[in-house]
Amino acid sequence: MHTTNPSSATLQGDSRRPVQAQWLRTELYFSTGSLDDPQHQVNAARWREFLDKEVTPRFPDGFTAFDAYGQWRDKDADQPERLSTKVIVILHENTAIAQTSKPSAWPGNG
């Protein structure tokens, strides 16, 4: 999970979240399997099911998801591990609870 510093958003506000509110951007990274082993990657249907059952109920105000590529190399390995990755981006109001808790504790994620 990665959360950026608060910044002013240029979003259309409503009575619950005025335009002047400070917003945080949180990024969640999910490996969906090794690019070198496509048979063991999470397929599109399972990813959509995960979004529908696990992510959307926790972030009903919305999020953005996109494909990414990642890699890392173990200190004893000759070649890097290449990973298929999904990234979920959530913009949420900068509140005390959002700064000090896990996403599941944020308002609306009960």
C-alpha positions as YAML, in Angstrom:
chain: A
units: angstrom
residues:
- id: 1
  name: MET
  ca: [0.00, 0.00, 0.00]
- id: 2
  name: HIS
  ca: [1.30, 3.46, -0.88]
- id: 3
  name: THR
  ca: [-0.31, 6.73, 0.21]
- id: 4
  name: THR
  ca: [0.82, 10.08, -1.13]
- id: 5
  name: ASN
  ca: [0.87, 13.36, 0.74]
- id: 6
  name: PRO
  ca: [-2.40, 15.27, 0.99]
- id: 7
  name: SER
  ca: [-3.19, 17.62, -1.84]
- id: 8
  name: SER
  ca: [-6.11, 19.73, -2.92]
- id: 9
  name: ALA
  ca: [-8.31, 17.91, -5.36]
- id: 10
  name: THR
  ca: [-10.03, 19.51, -8.29]
- id: 11
  name: LEU
  ca: [-13.06, 17.29, -7.97]
- id: 12
  name: GLN
  ca: [-16.68, 18.31, -7.99]
- id: 13
  name: GLY
  ca: [-17.81, 18.43, -4.38]
- id: 14
  name: ASP
  ca: [-21.10, 17.59, -2.76]
- id: 15
  name: SER
  ca: [-22.55, 18.29, 0.68]
- id: 16
  name: ARG
  ca: [-20.65, 15.38, 2.25]
- id: 17
  name: ARG
  ca: [-17.33, 16.10, 0.53]
- id: 18
  name: PRO
  ca: [-16.79, 19.72, -0.41]
- id: 19
  name: VAL
  ca: [-14.39, 20.63, -3.20]
- id: 20
  name: GLN
  ca: [-12.09, 22.27, -0.64]
- id: 21
  name: ALA
  ca: [-11.50, 18.96, 1.17]
- id: 22
  name: GLN
  ca: [-7.97, 17.58, 1.31]
- id: 23
  name: TRP
  ca: [-7.59, 14.23, -0.43]
- id: 24
  name: LEU
  ca: [-5.20, 11.30, -0.15]
- id: 25
  name: ARG
  ca: [-4.22, 8.91, -2.92]
- id: 26
  name: THR
  ca: [-3.65, 5.32, -1.85]
- id: 27
  name: GLU
  ca: [-2.24, 2.69, -4.19]
- id: 28
  name: LEU
  ca: [-2.64, -1.05, -3.61]
- id: 29
  name: TYR
  ca: [-0.42, -3.43, -5.60]
- id: 30
  name: PHE
  ca: [-1.38, -7.04, -6.37]
- id: 31
  name: SER
  ca: [0.81, -9.57, -8.11]
- id: 32
  name: THR
  ca: [-1.33, -11.74, -10.35]
- id: 33
  name: GLY
  ca: [1.44, -14.20, -11.12]
- id: 34
  name: SER
  ca: [4.76, -14.72, -12.83]
- id: 35
  name: LEU
  ca: [5.03, -13.61, -16.45]
- id: 36
  name: ASP
  ca: [7.27, -16.63, -16.97]
- id: 37
  name: ASP
  ca: [4.47, -19.01, -15.89]
- id: 38
  name: PRO
  ca: [1.19, -17.90, -17.55]
- id: 39
  name: GLN
  ca: [-0.61, -21.09, -16.43]
- id: 40
  name: HIS
  ca: [-0.50, -19.86, -12.83]
- id: 41
  name: GLN
  ca: [-1.57, -16.25, -13.36]
- id: 42
  name: VAL
  ca: [-4.85, -14.90, -12.03]
- id: 43
  name: ASN
  ca: [-7.17, -14.71, -15.04]
- id: 44
  name: ALA
  ca: [-9.45, -11.78, -15.93]
- id: 45
  name: ALA
  ca: [-12.60, -13.47, -14.59]
- id: 46
  name: ARG
  ca: [-11.03, -14.13, -11.16]
- id: 47
  name: TRP
  ca: [-9.70, -10.55, -10.99]
- id: 48
  name: ARG
  ca: [-13.18, -9.13, -11.76]
- id: 49
  name: GLU
  ca: [-14.67, -11.44, -9.13]
- id: 50
  name: PHE
  ca: [-12.13, -10.17, -6.58]
- id: 51
  name: LEU
  ca: [-12.95, -6.56, -7.46]
- id: 52
  name: ASP
  ca: [-16.71, -7.19, -7.24]
- id: 53
  name: LYS
  ca: [-16.68, -9.18, -3.98]
- id: 54
  name: GLU
  ca: [-13.77, -7.70, -2.03]
- id: 55
  name: VAL
  ca: [-12.78, -4.28, -3.32]
- id: 56
  name: THR
  ca: [-16.01, -2.58, -4.41]
- id: 57
  name: PRO
  ca: [-17.85, -3.22, -1.10]
- id: 58
  name: ARG
  ca: [-14.92, -1.64, 0.78]
- id: 59
  name: PHE
  ca: [-14.62, 1.34, -1.59]
- id: 60
  name: PRO
  ca: [-18.17, 2.02, -2.80]
- id: 61
  name: ASP
  ca: [-17.28, 5.60, -3.76]
- id: 62
  name: GLY
  ca: [-15.04, 4.21, -6.48]
- id: 63
  name: PHE
  ca: [-11.48, 3.37, -7.39]
- id: 64
  name: THR
  ca: [-9.33, 2.95, -10.47]
- id: 65
  name: ALA
  ca: [-7.63, -0.32, -11.41]
- id: 66
  name: PHE
  ca: [-5.00, -0.84, -14.08]
- id: 67
  name: ASP
  ca: [-2.39, -3.32, -15.28]
- id: 68
  name: ALA
  ca: [1.26, -2.85, -14.39]
- id: 69
  name: TYR
  ca: [4.53, -4.71, -14.69]
- id: 70
  name: GLY
  ca: [6.90, -5.38, -11.84]
- id: 71
  name: GLN
  ca: [10.07, -7.27, -11.20]
- id: 72
  name: TRP
  ca: [12.58, -8.00, -8.47]
- id: 73
  name: ARG
  ca: [15.67, -10.15, -8.11]
- id: 74
  name: ASP
  ca: [16.60, -12.31, -5.17]
- id: 75
  name: LYS
  ca: [20.20, -11.77, -4.05]
- id: 76
  name: ASP
  ca: [21.07, -15.37, -4.99]
- id: 77
  name: ALA
  ca: [19.26, -15.38, -8.36]
- id: 78
  name: ASP
  ca: [20.78, -14.77, -11.77]
- id: 79
  name: GLN
  ca: [17.57, -13.49, -13.35]
- id: 80
  name: PRO
  ca: [14.81, -11.22, -12.05]
- id: 81
  name: GLU
  ca: [11.34, -12.50, -11.22]
- id: 82
  name: ARG
  ca: [8.93, -10.83, -13.67]
- id: 83
  name: LEU
  ca: [5.44, -10.27, -12.35]
- id: 84
  name: SER
  ca: [2.10, -9.43, -13.81]
- id: 85
  name: THR
  ca: [0.64, -6.79, -11.49]
- id: 86
  name: LYS
  ca: [-2.63, -4.96, -10.91]
- id: 87
  name: VAL
  ca: [-2.76, -1.56, -9.22]
- id: 88
  name: ILE
  ca: [-5.81, -0.14, -7.48]
- id: 89
  name: VAL
  ca: [-5.88, 3.62, -6.83]
- id: 90
  name: ILE
  ca: [-8.28, 5.05, -4.24]
- id: 91
  name: LEU
  ca: [-8.79, 8.78, -3.68]
- id: 92
  name: HIS
  ca: [-10.24, 9.44, -0.25]
- id: 93
  name: GLU
  ca: [-10.77, 12.36, 2.04]
- id: 94
  name: ASN
  ca: [-7.83, 13.20, 4.32]
- id: 95
  name: THR
  ca: [-9.25, 12.42, 7.74]
- id: 96
  name: ALA
  ca: [-7.52, 11.35, 10.94]
- id: 97
  name: ILE
  ca: [-8.89, 7.82, 10.62]
- id: 98
  name: ALA
  ca: [-7.65, 7.52, 7.02]
- id: 99
  name: GLN
  ca: [-4.14, 8.56, 8.05]
- id: 100
  name: THR
  ca: [-3.78, 6.09, 10.92]
- id: 101
  name: SER
  ca: [-5.76, 3.02, 9.93]
- id: 102
  name: LYS
  ca: [-6.03, 0.26, 7.39]
- id: 103
  name: PRO
  ca: [-8.38, 0.90, 4.45]
- id: 104
  name: SER
  ca: [-10.99, -1.49, 5.91]
- id: 105
  name: ALA
  ca: [-11.47, 0.95, 8.83]
- id: 106
  name: TRP
  ca: [-12.21, 3.99, 6.65]
- id: 107
  name: PRO
  ca: [-15.73, 5.43, 6.77]
- id: 108
  name: GLY
  ca: [-18.04, 3.52, 4.46]
- id: 109
  name: ASN
  ca: [-15.90, 0.38, 4.65]
- id: 110
  name: GLY
  ca: [-17.51, -1.17, 7.71]
...
